[in-house]
Amino acid sequence: MKLDDKLRQFEKLIDSANKILIIQADNPDGDSLGSALALEQILGDMGKETYLYCRVDIPSYLKYLSGWDKVSRDLPKSFDMSIVVDCSSITLLDNSVKNGDINYLKKKPLIVIDHHQIENENLIDFATLQIIEDISATGELIYNMSKKLKYQLNIDAARALAVAIMSDTLGLVAESTTSATIRVIAELVDLDVDLTFLDEARRNLSRKSPELISYKGRLLQRIEFYRNNSIAVITIPWEEIKQYSNAYNPPMLVMDEMRSAEGTMIAIAFKDYQDGHITAKIRCNTSAPIAKMLAEHFNGGGHIYASGFKIGADQKKSLDKIKSECIKYTEELLDNLPKK
């Protein structure tokens, strides 16, 4: 189905609903939160009653974005339809699956809005409508949708979309950034979005405590290198996830340094959770656009330079086994890169 046809269906679904649930996955980031808050403003201005839902707490580093505190971990008792933003994989809604919330979502129309292309078997297959475009950020997709549908953006919606796009493009320097992405940011600036103000708010909130600085130092000492330093790996155990995640996402403290190491082409961060599930965050340098292929090998998804995957506790795979398999397959992918 072409995008224009999907947008017509989207408009009909929105028109027929009064109370709309806006959902983020179990790994909220700047793009998902910005997209959710923008939709809340857009739909609210249309007279819709909106409710923001995420089964995990919003990380502290995102709390510079006005409206973050509207996101609830509790599913409302009634709603007419739901929209999942920045997520098209059922594995990223695992907490909602486990607590049974997913059964309520299946009873109502559900729309997926995402910029991640993933394998079909992992899609939210009960979705009424999937709007998935391979662009820089879900925020960019929502902006494009709003423009085509002639939805008005108030200043709060515009700011939220700017944060979403800037977050997923690392400030417009990621490989996924296109001239179209930059034009969207320019148009948001024309709507009076002050990028300097947003960045200063982010930086002020992101100032790290002495405890976090010390922890970062310990993480740097634990980085493992493979294949002549081309692969950098860090592992975050549950105790550290629990202790530090509210202040800062532990892998993101060191991912840039991992990718910046001499000879490194890819950085992989594993998180080992208490219930037995394991996640991996993957970031590649431009010399090795293999992140998407690596993630898909483990039924994950993302882009060629940024992706991730999740291994459920039900698969009963140890961290050591997953890590070993991941490093082995990464080596194969790197060995098969086209010669320059």
FITORRO-502311 format. One record per residue (C-alpha): residue number from 1; residue in one letter; y, z, x. Coordinates in nm, 3 decimals, padded with zeros to 5 digits. Layout:
<sites>
+-------+-------+---------+---------+---------+
! vexmi ! kekol !   north !      up !    east !
+-------+-------+---------+---------+---------+
!   NUM !     A !       Y !       Z !       X !
...
+-------+-------+---------+---------+---------+
</sites>
This chain:
<sites>
+-------+-------+---------+---------+---------+
! vexmi ! kekol !   north !      up !    east !
+-------+-------+---------+---------+---------+
!     1 !     M !  00.000 !  00.000 !  00.000 !
!     2 !     K !  00.344 ! -00.094 !  00.136 !
!     3 !     L !  00.604 !  00.175 !  00.196 !
!     4 !     D !  00.827 !  00.049 ! -00.088 !
!     5 !     D !  00.535 !  00.079 ! -00.332 !
!     6 !     K !  00.462 !  00.430 ! -00.205 !
!     7 !     L !  00.826 !  00.527 ! -00.251 !
!     8 !     R !  00.821 !  00.408 ! -00.611 !
!     9 !     Q !  00.513 !  00.624 ! -00.672 !
!    10 !     F !  00.679 !  00.913 ! -00.490 !
!    11 !     E !  00.986 !  00.885 ! -00.713 !
!    12 !     K !  00.774 !  00.887 ! -01.029 !
!    13 !     L !  00.586 !  01.196 ! -00.918 !
!    14 !     I !  00.909 !  01.378 ! -00.831 !
!    15 !     D !  01.071 !  01.279 ! -01.160 !
!    16 !     S !  00.777 !  01.421 ! -01.357 !
!    17 !     A !  00.781 !  01.760 ! -01.182 !
!    18 !     N !  01.008 !  02.062 ! -01.218 !
!    19 !     K !  00.862 !  02.320 ! -00.980 !
!    20 !     I !  00.766 !  02.169 ! -00.645 !
!    21 !     L !  00.575 !  02.345 ! -00.369 !
!    22 !     I !  00.661 !  02.239 ! -00.010 !
!    23 !     I !  00.383 !  02.316 !  00.238 !
!    24 !     Q !  00.369 !  02.342 !  00.616 !
!    25 !     A !  00.047 !  02.352 !  00.817 !
!    26 !     D ! -00.089 !  02.651 !  01.006 !
!    27 !     N !  00.106 !  02.548 !  01.320 !
!    28 !     P !  00.469 !  02.530 !  01.203 !
!    29 !     D !  00.713 !  02.372 !  01.449 !
!    30 !     G !  01.068 !  02.241 !  01.446 !
!    31 !     D !  00.973 !  01.917 !  01.276 !
!    32 !     S !  00.769 !  02.079 !  00.999 !
!    33 !     L !  01.024 !  02.353 !  00.927 !
!    34 !     G !  01.320 !  02.115 !  00.944 !
!    35 !     S !  01.145 !  01.867 !  00.716 !
!    36 !     A !  01.050 !  02.138 !  00.466 !
!    37 !     L !  01.402 !  02.282 !  00.455 !
!    38 !     A !  01.555 !  01.936 !  00.418 !
!    39 !     L !  01.326 !  01.855 !  00.124 !
!    40 !     E !  01.412 !  02.189 ! -00.032 !
!    41 !     Q !  01.781 !  02.094 ! -00.024 !
!    42 !     I !  01.729 !  01.735 ! -00.138 !
!    43 !     L !  01.505 !  01.828 ! -00.430 !
!    44 !     G !  01.716 !  02.133 ! -00.516 !
!    45 !     D !  02.023 !  01.914 ! -00.552 !
!    46 !     M !  01.820 !  01.704 ! -00.796 !
!    47 !     G !  01.770 !  02.010 ! -01.015 !
!    48 !     K !  01.416 !  02.084 ! -00.901 !
!    49 !     E !  01.286 !  02.436 ! -00.844 !
!    50 !     T !  01.137 !  02.447 ! -00.495 !
!    51 !     Y !  00.910 !  02.693 ! -00.319 !
!    52 !     L !  00.839 !  02.693 !  00.057 !
!    53 !     Y !  00.487 !  02.790 !  00.162 !
!    54 !     C !  00.310 !  02.839 !  00.496 !
!    55 !     R !  00.003 !  03.057 !  00.551 !
!    56 !     V !  00.129 !  03.182 !  00.888 !
!    57 !     D !  00.457 !  03.345 !  00.986 !
!    58 !     I !  00.739 !  03.121 !  01.108 !
!    59 !     P !  00.762 !  03.165 !  01.488 !
!    60 !     S !  01.064 !  03.357 !  01.611 !
!    61 !     Y !  01.190 !  03.066 !  01.822 !
!    62 !     L !  01.254 !  02.865 !  01.503 !
!    63 !     K !  01.461 !  03.130 !  01.330 !
!    64 !     Y !  01.791 !  02.978 !  01.437 !
!    65 !     L !  01.745 !  02.725 !  01.156 !
!    66 !     S !  01.914 !  02.851 !  00.840 !
!    67 !     G !  01.666 !  02.901 !  00.556 !
!    68 !     W !  01.358 !  02.985 !  00.761 !
!    69 !     D !  01.329 !  03.317 !  00.576 !
!    70 !     K !  01.267 !  03.135 !  00.247 !
!    71 !     V !  00.920 !  03.035 !  00.366 !
!    72 !     S !  00.650 !  03.252 !  00.207 !
!    73 !     R !  00.287 !  03.313 !  00.299 !
!    74 !     D !  00.202 !  03.359 ! -00.069 !
!    75 !     L !  00.115 !  03.075 ! -00.302 !
!    76 !     P !  00.322 !  03.082 ! -00.624 !
!    77 !     K !  00.140 !  03.148 ! -00.950 !
!    78 !     S !  00.253 !  02.820 ! -01.100 !
!    79 !     F !  00.385 !  02.486 ! -00.977 !
!    80 !     D !  00.380 !  02.126 ! -01.095 !
!    81 !     M !  00.307 !  01.948 ! -00.769 !
!    82 !     S !  00.310 !  02.001 ! -00.394 !
!    83 !     I !  00.427 !  01.816 ! -00.084 !
!    84 !     V !  00.266 !  01.870 !  00.257 !
!    85 !     V !  00.506 !  01.789 !  00.543 !
!    86 !     D !  00.423 !  01.701 !  00.903 !
!    87 !     C !  00.050 !  01.734 !  00.841 !
!    88 !     S ! -00.213 !  01.493 !  00.711 !
!    89 !     S ! -00.521 !  01.672 !  00.844 !
!    90 !     I ! -00.717 !  01.919 !  00.632 !
!    91 !     T ! -00.817 !  02.105 !  00.950 !
!    92 !     L ! -00.453 !  02.214 !  00.994 !
!    93 !     L ! -00.462 !  02.386 !  00.655 !
!    94 !     D ! -00.760 !  02.598 !  00.753 !
!    95 !     N ! -00.605 !  02.928 !  00.645 !
!    96 !     S ! -00.540 !  02.790 !  00.298 !
!    97 !     V ! -00.898 !  02.665 !  00.286 !
!    98 !     K ! -01.039 !  03.004 !  00.388 !
!    99 !     N ! -00.839 !  03.211 !  00.139 !
!   100 !     G ! -00.902 !  02.971 ! -00.149 !
!   101 !     D ! -00.541 !  02.850 ! -00.195 !
!   102 !     I ! -00.660 !  02.495 ! -00.135 !
!   103 !     N ! -00.846 !  02.504 ! -00.469 !
!   104 !     Y ! -00.515 !  02.552 ! -00.653 !
!   105 !     L ! -00.355 !  02.268 ! -00.458 !
!   106 !     K ! -00.635 !  02.034 ! -00.566 !
!   107 !     K ! -00.554 !  02.091 ! -00.933 !
!   108 !     K ! -00.204 !  01.943 ! -00.912 !
!   109 !     P ! -00.057 !  01.619 ! -00.772 !
!   110 !     L ! -00.012 !  01.644 ! -00.395 !
!   111 !     I !  00.192 !  01.421 ! -00.162 !
!   112 !     V !  00.146 !  01.404 !  00.214 !
!   113 !     I !  00.449 !  01.309 !  00.428 !
!   114 !     D !  00.364 !  01.279 !  00.796 !
!   115 !     H !  00.420 !  01.079 !  01.113 !
!   116 !     H !  00.077 !  01.149 !  01.267 !
!   117 !     Q ! -00.191 !  00.884 !  01.240 !
!   118 !     I ! -00.535 !  01.050 !  01.233 !
!   119 !     E ! -00.895 !  00.953 !  01.167 !
!   120 !     N ! -00.977 !  00.904 !  00.799 !
!   121 !     E ! -01.247 !  01.174 !  00.785 !
!   122 !     N ! -00.987 !  01.440 !  00.860 !
!   123 !     L ! -00.732 !  01.329 !  00.602 !
!   124 !     I ! -00.640 !  01.547 !  00.306 !
!   125 !     D ! -00.859 !  01.328 !  00.088 !
!   126 !     F ! -00.756 !  01.480 ! -00.245 !
!   127 !     A ! -00.390 !  01.384 ! -00.195 !
!   128 !     T ! -00.239 !  01.182 ! -00.476 !
!   129 !     L ! -00.017 !  00.992 ! -00.232 !
!   130 !     Q ! -00.015 !  00.961 !  00.149 !
!   131 !     I !  00.311 !  00.852 !  00.311 !
!   132 !     I !  00.229 !  00.827 !  00.681 !
!   133 !     E !  00.441 !  00.625 !  00.920 !
!   134 !     D !  00.395 !  00.614 !  01.299 !
!   135 !     I !  00.749 !  00.708 !  01.401 !
!   136 !     S !  00.914 !  00.982 !  01.607 !
!   137 !     A !  00.915 !  01.267 !  01.355 !
!   138 !     T !  00.850 !  01.356 !  00.994 !
!   139 !     G !  01.221 !  01.432 !  00.976 !
!   140 !     E !  01.299 !  01.069 !  01.058 !
!   141 !     L !  01.056 !  00.955 !  00.788 !
!   142 !     I !  01.217 !  01.182 !  00.527 !
!   143 !     Y !  01.561 !  01.053 !  00.624 !
!   144 !     N !  01.441 !  00.693 !  00.582 !
!   145 !     M !  01.282 !  00.775 !  00.248 !
!   146 !     S !  01.600 !  00.945 !  00.125 !
!   147 !     K !  01.810 !  00.649 !  00.229 !
!   148 !     K !  01.588 !  00.398 !  00.052 !
!   149 !     L !  01.571 !  00.611 ! -00.262 !
!   150 !     K !  01.946 !  00.681 ! -00.246 !
!   151 !     Y !  01.894 !  01.057 ! -00.240 !
!   152 !     Q !  02.202 !  01.248 ! -00.130 !
!   153 !     L !  02.193 !  01.468 !  00.181 !
!   154 !     N !  02.409 !  01.779 !  00.182 !
!   155 !     I !  02.509 !  01.930 !  00.516 !
!   156 !     D !  02.217 !  02.175 !  00.521 !
!   157 !     A !  01.966 !  01.896 !  00.462 !
!   158 !     A !  02.131 !  01.683 !  00.730 !
!   159 !     R !  02.122 !  01.969 !  00.983 !
!   160 !     A !  01.757 !  02.041 !  00.906 !
!   161 !     L !  01.661 !  01.675 !  00.957 !
!   162 !     A !  01.852 !  01.664 !  01.285 !
!   163 !     V !  01.663 !  01.970 !  01.407 !
!   164 !     A !  01.332 !  01.815 !  01.297 !
!   165 !     I !  01.396 !  01.492 !  01.486 !
!   166 !     M !  01.547 !  01.651 !  01.797 !
!   167 !     S !  01.255 !  01.895 !  01.812 !
!   168 !     D !  00.978 !  01.636 !  01.803 !
!   169 !     T !  01.158 !  01.397 !  02.039 !
!   170 !     L !  01.245 !  01.670 !  02.292 !
!   171 !     G !  01.611 !  01.593 !  02.244 !
!   172 !     L !  01.563 !  01.213 !  02.208 !
!   173 !     V !  01.387 !  01.173 !  02.544 !
!   174 !     A !  01.023 !  01.159 !  02.425 !
!   175 !     E !  00.843 !  00.826 !  02.441 !
!   176 !     S !  00.826 !  00.816 !  02.061 !
!   177 !     T !  01.207 !  00.789 !  02.044 !
!   178 !     T !  01.325 !  00.444 !  01.939 !
!   179 !     S !  01.663 !  00.286 !  01.882 !
!   180 !     A !  01.603 !  00.347 !  01.510 !
!   181 !     T !  01.557 !  00.719 !  01.582 !
!   182 !     I !  01.886 !  00.730 !  01.769 !
!   183 !     R !  02.060 !  00.548 !  01.483 !
!   184 !     V !  01.931 !  00.809 !  01.238 !
!   185 !     I !  02.076 !  01.088 !  01.453 !
!   186 !     A !  02.405 !  00.895 !  01.472 !
!   187 !     E !  02.414 !  00.870 !  01.093 !
!   188 !     L !  02.343 !  01.243 !  01.062 !
!   189 !     V !  02.634 !  01.310 !  01.299 !
!   190 !     D !  02.845 !  01.093 !  01.067 !
!   191 !     L !  02.749 !  01.340 !  00.794 !
!   192 !     D !  02.917 !  01.613 !  01.004 !
!   193 !     V !  02.608 !  01.749 !  01.178 !
!   194 !     D !  02.726 !  01.922 !  01.496 !
!   195 !     L !  02.447 !  01.878 !  01.753 !
!   196 !     T !  02.619 !  02.106 !  02.002 !
!   197 !     F !  02.631 !  02.388 !  01.745 !
!   198 !     L !  02.261 !  02.346 !  01.663 !
!   199 !     D !  02.161 !  02.338 !  02.029 !
!   200 !     E !  02.367 !  02.645 !  02.111 !
!   201 !     A !  02.206 !  02.831 !  01.821 !
!   202 !     R !  01.863 !  02.730 !  01.949 !
!   203 !     R !  01.943 !  02.832 !  02.306 !
!   204 !     N !  02.088 !  03.167 !  02.201 !
!   205 !     L !  01.775 !  03.248 !  02.002 !
!   206 !     S !  01.546 !  03.113 !  02.276 !
!   207 !     R !  01.680 !  03.346 !  02.542 !
!   208 !     K !  01.369 !  03.510 !  02.684 !
!   209 !     S !  01.319 !  03.880 !  02.735 !
!   210 !     P !  01.228 !  04.013 !  03.080 !
!   211 !     E !  00.879 !  04.072 !  02.940 !
!   212 !     L !  00.844 !  03.703 !  02.847 !
!   213 !     I !  00.974 !  03.594 !  03.189 !
!   214 !     S !  00.711 !  03.813 !  03.356 !
!   215 !     Y !  00.443 !  03.677 !  03.124 !
!   216 !     K !  00.547 !  03.321 !  03.206 !
!   217 !     G !  00.502 !  03.403 !  03.574 !
!   218 !     R !  00.147 !  03.521 !  03.508 !
!   219 !     L !  00.071 !  03.207 !  03.308 !
!   220 !     L !  00.196 !  02.986 !  03.592 !
!   221 !     Q ! -00.046 !  03.161 !  03.826 !
!   222 !     R ! -00.335 !  03.087 !  03.587 !
!   223 !     I ! -00.286 !  02.711 !  03.560 !
!   224 !     E ! -00.600 !  02.524 !  03.664 !
!   225 !     F ! -00.592 !  02.176 !  03.816 !
!   226 !     Y ! -00.865 !  01.912 !  03.804 !
!   227 !     R ! -00.921 !  01.556 !  03.925 !
!   228 !     N ! -00.694 !  01.576 !  04.227 !
!   229 !     N ! -00.429 !  01.769 !  04.031 !
!   230 !     S ! -00.398 !  01.495 !  03.765 !
!   231 !     I ! -00.515 !  01.735 !  03.490 !
!   232 !     A ! -00.345 !  02.072 !  03.437 !
!   233 !     V ! -00.508 !  02.327 !  03.207 !
!   234 !     I ! -00.406 !  02.669 !  03.075 !
!   235 !     T ! -00.602 !  02.900 !  02.844 !
!   236 !     I ! -00.443 !  03.156 !  02.612 !
!   237 !     P ! -00.678 !  03.433 !  02.491 !
!   238 !     W ! -00.643 !  03.601 !  02.154 !
!   239 !     E ! -00.488 !  03.918 !  02.295 !
!   240 !     E ! -00.195 !  03.716 !  02.433 !
!   241 !     I ! -00.163 !  03.503 !  02.120 !
!   242 !     K ! -00.128 !  03.823 !  01.918 !
!   243 !     Q !  00.113 !  03.987 !  02.161 !
!   244 !     Y !  00.353 !  03.701 !  02.237 !
!   245 !     S !  00.339 !  03.437 !  01.961 !
!   246 !     N !  00.604 !  03.597 !  01.742 !
!   247 !     A !  00.848 !  03.581 !  02.032 !
!   248 !     Y !  00.744 !  03.244 !  02.176 !
!   249 !     N !  00.454 !  03.002 !  02.155 !
!   250 !     P !  00.272 !  03.087 !  02.482 !
!   251 !     P !  00.169 !  02.732 !  02.589 !
!   252 !     M !  00.526 !  02.608 !  02.552 !
!   253 !     L !  00.640 !  02.857 !  02.815 !
!   254 !     V !  00.463 !  02.653 !  03.083 !
!   255 !     M !  00.383 !  02.304 !  02.948 !
!   256 !     D !  00.686 !  02.147 !  03.115 !
!   257 !     E !  00.597 !  02.301 !  03.451 !
!   258 !     M !  00.236 !  02.187 !  03.411 !
!   259 !     R !  00.346 !  01.827 !  03.352 !
!   260 !     S !  00.595 !  01.848 !  03.637 !
!   261 !     A !  00.338 !  01.938 !  03.902 !
!   262 !     E !  00.297 !  01.677 !  04.175 !
!   263 !     G !  00.028 !  01.429 !  04.075 !
!   264 !     T ! -00.023 !  01.572 !  03.724 !
!   265 !     M ! -00.062 !  01.320 !  03.443 !
!   266 !     I ! -00.173 !  01.537 !  03.153 !
!   267 !     A ! -00.135 !  01.901 !  03.049 !
!   268 !     I ! -00.380 !  02.071 !  02.811 !
!   269 !     A ! -00.333 !  02.420 !  02.666 !
!   270 !     F ! -00.622 !  02.594 !  02.488 !
!   271 !     K ! -00.578 !  02.886 !  02.249 !
!   272 !     D ! -00.884 !  03.100 !  02.173 !
!   273 !     Y ! -00.849 !  03.284 !  01.840 !
!   274 !     Q ! -01.010 !  03.605 !  01.723 !
!   275 !     D ! -01.211 !  03.440 !  01.445 !
!   276 !     G ! -01.370 !  03.192 !  01.688 !
!   277 !     H ! -01.162 !  02.881 !  01.625 !
!   278 !     I ! -00.998 !  02.706 !  01.919 !
!   279 !     T ! -00.694 !  02.480 !  01.938 !
!   280 !     A ! -00.571 !  02.248 !  02.210 !
!   281 !     K ! -00.219 !  02.118 !  02.266 !
!   282 !     I ! -00.200 !  01.798 !  02.473 !
!   283 !     R !  00.104 !  01.654 !  02.649 !
!   284 !     C !  00.095 !  01.346 !  02.874 !
!   285 !     N !  00.336 !  01.192 !  03.119 !
!   286 !     T !  00.428 !  00.825 !  03.073 !
!   287 !     S !  00.173 !  00.722 !  03.337 !
!   288 !     A ! -00.114 !  00.834 !  03.112 !
!   289 !     P ! -00.072 !  00.754 !  02.741 !
!   290 !     I ! -00.410 !  00.903 !  02.643 !
!   291 !     A ! -00.321 !  01.207 !  02.430 !
!   292 !     K ! -00.409 !  01.044 !  02.098 !
!   293 !     M ! -00.747 !  00.918 !  02.220 !
!   294 !     L ! -00.834 !  01.256 !  02.367 !
!   295 !     A ! -00.741 !  01.440 !  02.047 !
!   296 !     E ! -00.933 !  01.194 !  01.828 !
!   297 !     H ! -01.246 !  01.254 !  02.037 !
!   298 !     F ! -01.235 !  01.608 !  01.893 !
!   299 !     N ! -01.130 !  01.494 !  01.542 !
!   300 !     G ! -00.765 !  01.573 !  01.605 !
!   301 !     G ! -00.466 !  01.343 !  01.612 !
!   302 !     G ! -00.111 !  01.278 !  01.720 !
!   303 !     H !  00.067 !  01.032 !  01.945 !
!   304 !     I ! -00.020 !  00.873 !  02.276 !
!   305 !     Y !  00.191 !  01.128 !  02.465 !
!   306 !     A !  00.165 !  01.433 !  02.238 !
!   307 !     S ! -00.130 !  01.541 !  02.027 !
!   308 !     G ! -00.374 !  01.821 !  01.958 !
!   309 !     F ! -00.700 !  01.922 !  01.800 !
!   310 !     K ! -00.872 !  02.220 !  01.643 !
!   311 !     I ! -01.234 !  02.328 !  01.665 !
!   312 !     G ! -01.334 !  02.543 !  01.369 !
!   313 !     A ! -01.523 !  02.868 !  01.409 !
!   314 !     D ! -01.799 !  02.719 !  01.194 !
!   315 !     Q ! -01.878 !  02.470 !  01.472 !
!   316 !     K ! -01.987 !  02.761 !  01.692 !
!   317 !     K ! -01.868 !  02.603 !  02.017 !
!   318 !     S ! -01.771 !  02.827 !  02.305 !
!   319 !     L ! -01.437 !  02.783 !  02.478 !
!   320 !     D ! -01.612 !  02.705 !  02.806 !
!   321 !     K ! -01.813 !  02.426 !  02.643 !
!   322 !     I ! -01.511 !  02.273 !  02.469 !
!   323 !     K ! -01.300 !  02.300 !  02.782 !
!   324 !     S ! -01.569 !  02.138 !  02.995 !
!   325 !     E ! -01.617 !  01.852 !  02.748 !
!   326 !     C ! -01.242 !  01.804 !  02.720 !
!   327 !     I ! -01.188 !  01.785 !  03.095 !
!   328 !     K ! -01.482 !  01.547 !  03.137 !
!   329 !     Y ! -01.356 !  01.310 !  02.867 !
!   330 !     T ! -01.000 !  01.331 !  03.003 !
!   331 !     E ! -01.132 !  01.226 !  03.344 !
!   332 !     E ! -01.305 !  00.928 !  03.182 !
!   333 !     L ! -00.987 !  00.824 !  03.004 !
!   334 !     L ! -00.783 !  00.853 !  03.322 !
!   335 !     D ! -01.044 !  00.659 !  03.520 !
!   336 !     N ! -01.020 !  00.376 !  03.265 !
!   337 !     L ! -00.641 !  00.348 !  03.263 !
!   338 !     P ! -00.526 ! -00.007 !  03.339 !
!   339 !     K ! -00.449 ! -00.055 !  03.705 !
!   340 !     K ! -00.085 ! -00.123 !  03.783 !
+-------+-------+---------+---------+---------+
</sites>
